[in-house]
Amino acid sequence: MRAIGTILAALVAAGYLLACCLLAAMAIVAALGFIYPAMDLFNHIQPVLFFGLAALVLAAPLFVRFRTLRALALSIAATGLAASSAIYVPEFVAGFMSRSADTEAASTYRLMTFNVFGRNEEPQSIVDNIASEDPDFVALQEYSPGVRSVVHPLLTELYPHFQYCTGGQRAFVGLYSKLPFEPLNEDACSSSIMSQDRTARIIVRVETQAGPAFSLATTHNDWPAPVTRQAEQFAMLRDALSTVEPPLILVGDFNSTPWSYTLRGFVSSAGLTRHTFNVPTFPTLWYYLRDWRPTLPFLPIDHVMTRGEIAIHNLRTGQPSGSDHLPIIVEFSVGE
């Protein structure tokens, strides 16, 4: 029996050491993601790496009976945890820092950005959610024809000004507004159902009597892999925004977490300021056991960014309303 117990303990220790090596290797590769874009993909799962490695460090005495093997497993897991901490912790801490404007402005606006999920089975709840939040602007992603057929007639009763795009799945974006706006030349929004565009963007100029004019943009990027595709989409968006007159507020589903060097590079090169720190929005649904089931979001892939004199007064998440994302509601004002 003692021999069997020793063998089982050795198997558990070996499995534990393998888990330490695997997670630590991914964390180290992620930290070095600035060297090669494909390595940056591991940064999108930083919460899994950070908390997984922290758990491995703490649980080593429980799972590894052999002193030498335990020291080896701890050193590997601790190295990976240090690499992950360098990327994950600054963003996590920044989420607890106040980034809202200290003073009230004469005119503030409320905007909701929401990936409504192309296969949403509760489209009426989307409208109810929007009505309860009562934003001045609503930016929608994955605004598929099936969802739009229910939502659009109801939203136009509340929002007389609108624009929506068609094409590929990521090209289904829409914008609804209580205030009139003028589409800009930097728009990339097809109205043809035959369009093969994978993504779309809506960029408009809002003129108001209550305050200065400002630009508003929304988009939906593809998933990070393949890396060349998303890099091209970020480059096209950066170039389009370069000619847009500020103040500018950009919102949408970027399918990229803030730990990614790619997203950080886009924000920097486009001269933007990101305001979504430690705001997980995805996934609120996960498909398993042959159905979509609720889960806790842990990936922040929906973002709010600004350029120019725009002050953020409040930023929070809302209710999912049948979507696999949480909406983000942001209140902002525009400076002179």
Steps between C-alpha positions, in 0.01 A plus 500: 500500500788734581645440155166580335473819705850603393418437135178704521683783676764495226234516229327793672831680542589441135163635386545798730847570362366474145227756580762734647718467190210555261353811667842648576611455139186676373548786748863551399414485130219753558734742678732481200212555258650826378764294318263307273124564455395134533655493849271786598197271467569355846447845654128469428471230768701682767232449772526124448879512511525730802247332727593152376866551584413662834292194588785268399745687722267484800398138451845350448529361857168318457576327170876439502634282780856481370712790625728532197214476253298749704783753490529457124125541446492809725791665320341442159154620611647804679696598190186479289303694762757778497478522120121507508493754784707744296221509240186433702545689828542859366173472306324344799617773736408773250142376514473622859629847424248776439514621140176696495475876466491685831265776390155501351468638149221713364398219261570133553411216266435134569614237253446124500726271299372144479586183311146363492600149374396408148301198625329684784177320590364790707508803265212668682712508817763699311248777437377483860857528625574799278176671603578453869850650461367778272831584327531781248699272267491125448783321316421137415726220379401157360179677403392216274195516269306266729558718805455822303160393364363511855709775655511762224126584480488545876821702528400746230212607722758614754788593270405682180859511367670173409739316273580130470732287288481159337755251371687234697420417862738763637358755255160507671542823694242769565466843654186662641484855627258749650710776344551552126833396354681512169688192369863578418707392202703276731193275533536139380138393518336301222123493462508213248407151613745373235796668670789268589661741747605316816484812716343844489530832673262790548658843549275803533512864606249613760401866503321622812349828610586428863875473449792441264478254213679166528570186299366158593623167363416135554641179354533125551832324438564135424651257751875538563591195291629511237712784631560656158128549442437688822818703453371610160163594648662708773721670239201587281309636799802705613541650153128579475496672839811702419294740286202521737469832675510473881350493754440132423351212697555148366309199634441142398596136524871480414537128577827591666586522869696791649793268583561457128795686350294530182219694666740716697692575183181604322395731786842665503540539123147637460557760774211365708438466873337176616258529794401135545731363768418167660149495347425136404210472254537153342379225511171514687385190306692183416384212286522164678268204562328588170379844609612857572543533875584799724858548614705773664676737258876526545629650173489879440466519121247787470662840535443875520772731369522874446717762333482870573290688751261230619457443873372166631267546798390142554563160342334173598358177362131427451280191464573236231142473363545166327848586372835338569635849578424760762428848365710795611326822598714812502409858591718768349520869423673692223736790567534815298 
